[in-house]
Each structure stands twice: as C-alpha cells, then as structure tokens.
Amino acid sequence: MLTGRSESARSSDRARPDVAVVGAGPIGLAIAWRCAARGLRVVVHDPASGSGASAVAAGMLSPVAEAYFGERQLTKLLLASAARWPAFAAELTAATGTGIGYRTEGTLMVGLTGDDLAEARRLWAYQQGLGLPVTPLRPSELRDREPALAPRVRGGALAPTDHQVDPRMLVPALRTAAQRAGAVLVPQAVAHLSDVDASVTVVAAGCGAAALTGLPVRPVKGQILRLRAPDGVAPGFRHVIRGYADGEPVYLVPRADGEVVLGATVEERADTTVTAGAVQRLLRAGVDLLPELAEYDLVEAVAGLRPGTPDNAPILGPLPGRGDVLAATGHHRHGIVLTPITADLITDLVLGGVPDPLLAPFGPERFVGTGSTDPAPAATGGPEPTMEGDRWS
Ligand SMILES: Cc1cc2nc3c(=O)[nH]c(=O)nc-3n(C[C@H](O)[C@H](O)[C@H](O)COP(=O)(O)OP(=O)(O)OC[C@H]3O[C@@H](n4cnc5c(N)ncnc54)[C@H](O)[C@@H]3O)c2cc1C
C-alpha cells in the first residue's frame, strides 16, 4: 500500500496514478472520492458508471430489518455503516449541492396474515435479542403511523433507525464528488488487472469482479418495480414498509417525488429478463399491504444482478499474494448501506493504515482453498441456517 509516501512524493509522480479503481458504481465511486480527498491521484475505470446493481436498487439502509439468523458479523458491519450514513449524506450533499433522497422516517415491518405475523415475530425476537431497536406495534398504533395500510394487516414493528436513500441520486452525486476531489473517470472496461497501471488497484466492479480476480462473486437476480402516485403527489405513506403478504416477502419504498419502489425477487439466475409471474407476485403482495397502490401508474419493471458471495457477505481487503490489489466487492443485497464504511476502511488500507478490526471476517482469504462456491461461514458469524428464500432483498 502507500505507506510512507509523502504528499510531495505523491504529487510529484504525476505520471502514475496512486490508485486505480475498477468499477464506478456506488462502492468504487465512494472509494475514489475518499482517496482523492486524502490527496491521492485516482483514476476510475468504467465503461458505464452506475449501470450495475445500483441502477435498480431500492436504497433501503436496513441493518436492523436485515439482521438475520446466522449473520452476526455482517449485522455488525451493516450497523457500523448505517451509523456513518447521516454524516456521509450531509458531506456528500455539501460537496455536490445536490440531494440524494436520504430520508429518516424509519421502517415499518408488517405481517399480513397470522402466519406472516408469526414468521415476522420470530425474526423480531432475534433482532431484539441482539439489542437492536425493534418496537412491536399494536394494529391501531400501526395504522396511526400509516393509515394507508390495509385493514387486514395483522401487526407490525417499527425499526426507527432503518432509513433510505435514492441510489439513482446517490451515484451521480458520488461521481460529481469524486471528480471534484480530483479523481479522473476513464470510460473503458478493464479486461485484465495487468492492464491497470497504478500503485494500488481497487477492484470494485460488482459482479465483474469474478472475471478479474477469480473471487467467488456470482450474480443474484432481483426483479423490481417502480410505481408512481397519480398526479405527481407524494405517496400516501412515509415509512419504508417491508413485510410478508401471504408468505411473499415484499418491500415498498416511498420517494418524495411520488415514486414507490416495490421489490424484489431473489433468484439464482444471471439474466435480466422481467417475467410476468414475478410482476404479478410483487404487485399482488404490494397491493395486499397497501391497497391504494392499485391506483398508481406502473412505470418500470426491471431486473438487476446483485454481486453475491458464498456467505452473502462482502469481500474486502488485499487479494492473497497480491498486496497491491484490494477487493471491495460482493456486497450482494447491502451495497448501498455498506457504501460509507467500505469507502472509509478501504481508503485506510490504501493509505497503509492498520486494518480496522471490523474488516477481519471479510477478507478474500476466507475463500482460498474452499473452491469457488463453497460456503465459508466466517463472515456471517454463526452456524445457524440462513433464510435466503424468505428474505427481503
Ligand atoms: C433489485 C435490487 C435491490 C437492491 N436493493 C438494495 C437496497 O435496498 N439496499 C442496499 O444496500 N443494496 C441494495 N441492492 C444491492 C446493491 O445495489 C449492490 O450491492 C450495490 O449496487 C453494489 O455496488 P457496487 O458498486 O459494488 O456494484 P454495482 O452497483 O453493480 O456497480 C459495478 C460497476 O462496475 C462496473 N464494471 C463491471 N465490470 C467492470 C470492468 N471489467 N471494468 C470496469 N468497470 C466494470 C459496472 O459497469 C458498474 O458500473 C439491491 C440490488 C438489487 C439488484
């Protein structure tokens, strides 16, 4: 890494970048911004910045609602990153003069039927057991908070610290911030890491990281819808709402401009086809929870590919045997919430700082010798079974 290189030495060696970032999604751009702001000469390679998973992502910042059985280490990282979000959002907004749709009304977790509620309560009990802020609400309290919820909704809980941001505003803002700090964007793909000429290379290419590094990053398809409230008014609810509707996991994210994001499937597939069956399931679940959605315009149905890993946790740190190449990939369903902490901790590594202990479970070395698809549970922190099929994404 760049230990011991003085500011003057760095700036006098103008020919060679200090850092090349491969991938200009939220992760790569945030790293580029932080590195450039620390005085490093930064180049970012991407033929289509922001065209990866972030182009469709909902932008939920949900470490509490997404604290799942068997993922304690990941939950710790998610919480630490979410705690950085208020300052990160303020700094980014100040640096660019543009909003990023950061909202702090909190998240309501709901169950439509008795079975849905029983399933949700099992998870809330686990989350409360970790000391996380989850407040069960009576149906009347739920409706006081969101009168638009269907009368059939049996119950819910509030996660007040789970917020949201609009990834379609976030990524352009990060691009502007990185460029204003001095990072140079090169609109070309990197085919081989040997093509990159820099003191340190950071691979932040989402699903593209697998071909570049051999790391076990696989595409996990997510179909997702966007609706719009009639007449351009704000949606009739303020919280992020996520829940089960007749066994179907679903979430609804309201934006100030009238948009509602309704998602999402989690499929072990690498195509981005939108299927009638998925659209039907998502719409039915969404309308079951919030009947007024039936009157909204359906404006978009898309699919994106999350960069998944065998243990669902990100891969952060130097490639084994390649101290000059850092991985910052595999963020799967959490890349937006994990953007601030990934940027800070990877920038510290680039600068040769002592690795933050938070990084320890997430190094690439945990996959060495496991075979590319073997689960290696170190990063998730426990032997309990995961619930991939039952999750919100
Ligand atoms: C349906 C859906 C909903 C989601 N909802 C949420 C959510 O609510 N909250 C949350 O935290 N996360 C969510 N996510 C996950 C989140 O979008 C990802 O984790 C995040 O986008 C990962 O960021 P990234 O920058 O690593 O990768 P990406 O956003 O995929 O960006 C990767 C970039 O790398 C570039 N690239 C790839 N290969 C190369 C190469 N060889 N050379 C140069 N550039 C390259 C691509 O062009 C792209 O711009 C969701 C994802 C999906 C699909």
The ligand as a Gaussian input file, in Angstrom:
#p B3LYP/6-31G(d) Opt

LIG

0 1
 C      -33.305000      -5.440000      -7.038000
 C      -32.180000      -4.946000      -6.146000
 C      -32.491000      -4.233000      -4.996000
 C      -31.477000      -3.793000      -4.143000
 N      -31.812000      -3.066000      -3.034000
 C      -30.827000      -2.668000      -2.184000
 C      -31.155000      -1.926000      -1.025000
 O      -32.324000      -1.597000      -0.780000
 N      -30.141000      -1.573000      -0.165000
 C      -28.832000      -1.911000      -0.409000
 O      -27.964000      -1.588000       0.413000
 N      -28.497000      -2.599000      -1.525000
 C      -29.459000      -2.989000      -2.402000
 N      -29.127000      -3.707000      -3.527000
 C      -27.730000      -4.130000      -3.703000
 C      -26.867000      -3.033000      -4.283000
 O      -27.452000      -2.499000      -5.452000
 C      -25.474000      -3.575000      -4.617000
 O      -24.950000      -4.268000      -3.500000
 C      -24.534000      -2.425000      -4.969000
 O      -25.011000      -1.771000      -6.121000
 C      -23.122000      -2.914000      -5.180000
 O      -22.370000      -1.806000      -5.577000
 P      -21.056000      -1.971000      -6.472000
 O      -20.560000      -0.599000      -6.773000
 O      -20.149000      -2.942000      -5.827000
 O      -21.578000      -2.729000      -7.790000
 P      -22.530000      -2.229000      -8.941000
 O      -23.531000      -1.279000      -8.460000
 O      -23.017000      -3.476000      -9.609000
 O      -21.548000      -1.457000      -9.929000
 C      -20.477000      -2.136000     -10.533000
 C      -19.840000      -1.223000     -11.594000
 O      -18.659000      -1.871000     -12.063000
 C      -18.586000      -1.717000     -13.477000
 N      -17.764000      -2.793000     -14.023000
 C      -18.032000      -4.121000     -14.039000
 N      -17.023000      -4.799000     -14.629000
 C      -16.102000      -3.872000     -14.994000
 C      -14.822000      -3.941000     -15.642000
 N      -14.297000      -5.113000     -16.034000
 N      -14.151000      -2.783000     -15.869000
 C      -14.649000      -1.587000     -15.465000
 N      -15.846000      -1.475000     -14.847000
 C      -16.559000      -2.600000     -14.602000
 C      -20.040000      -1.736000     -13.935000
 O      -20.189000      -1.083000     -15.202000
 C      -20.744000      -0.990000     -12.805000
 O      -20.831000       0.410000     -13.070000
 C      -30.115000      -4.092000      -4.436000
 C      -29.806000      -4.761000      -5.612000
 C      -30.826000      -5.180000      -6.466000
 C      -30.477000      -5.902000      -7.741000

